[in-house]
């Protein structure tokens, strides 16, 4: 079942909880729930989105907000792994481009992520091996979610984009179930669920108004 804004949020699909007790939306009735979806090999997730989520957790976790972190993978499958998520939790170790970016920005202490230990539950998205063929409909939906006026573009441009998307899908080894259920466009992404378990937002990228949105939901 695909997630739809304004409807009951489908449960998160995870392979393992690495930090905190297993939990899902039905367990958090009466709470506003923020789910931060990130990749381990995603510098922006660690420079901006996760620190923002940690700050919101510290400010509002005693006032009706639950925060969950889901590590996913839609690329770099050798780095965005359960093993690397476990190392992050147990040792503060980061990998790949995240390691390079945080080292350059001075965010690491002795090579480890110590300035803002992540205090909320963390899990790994459930990844399943791709067995199915890529369909034209799958390609069309992917493009329309990103280029709304795609059908008005010149035919050579459409063919070029469809070929690029075809090659992109061919590079994907796994389905990331939560990522696909909520039809996320990348990382970081933010999922907001209200006190009644209804999905209120799925946002990709920077979310400067996130705190305001959370406060509105807590006051409803």
SULTABEL-V462821 format. One record per helix or strand of 2 or more residues. SS is the DSSP state (~ for helix, > for strand). FROM is the first residue (numbers start at 1). LEN is the number of residues. If there is no record, write none. Layout:
# SULTABEL-V462821
{{SS FROM LEN} {SS FROM LEN}}
This chain:
# SULTABEL-V462821
{{> 14 6} {~ 25 4} {> 32 7} {~ 43 18} {> 65 7} {~ 82 10} {~ 96 9} {> 121 5} {> 127 3} {~ 136 9} {~ 150 3} {~ 155 17} {> 174 3} {~ 177 5} {> 189 5} {> 198 7} {~ 210 10}}
